[in-house]
Amino acid sequence: MTTAIILFAHGARDPEWANPLRRVQAAIRQRAGDKAVELAFLEFMAPTLADCAAGLVAGGASEIVVIPMFIAQGGHLKRDVPEMLDQLRSTHPEVRFSLAGAIGEHETVVQAMAAAALQAAGSEFA
């Protein structure tokens, strides 16, 4: 089974907005060996989730893990993304799609944000 990862982000009109996500993608690629790690967007930017998944399926992916690069669950993750995954499952029934939780809800991310906020606040909080 060939597993691929899609880092799924909201998107923005400013193309520079995606730069930190591209850095995350590069860091994962360094650690993931030969696994495909792609970046897709809900709106404003390309590729879309459907286009990204189609490319991975064409490349031989039989399992795709979608990781929402969102701080927390909201309307998009509660309603829109599950509907999108249902459509992907219908379009690519031979592929197993799974959806991870919002990345910002993982304890390691919470702790990293807390440490970064304290560092940004200065030595008074150290």
JOLINDA-V709786 format. One record per helix or strand of 2 or more residues. SS is the DSSP state (hx for helix, st for strand). FROM is the first residue (numbers start at 0). LEN is the number of residues. If there is no record, write none. Layout:
{{SS	FROM	LEN} {SS	FROM	LEN}}
//
This chain:
{{st	2	7} {hx	14	17} {st	35	6} {hx	48	10} {st	62	6} {hx	74	17} {st	95	4} {hx	102	3} {hx	106	15} {hx	122	3}}
//
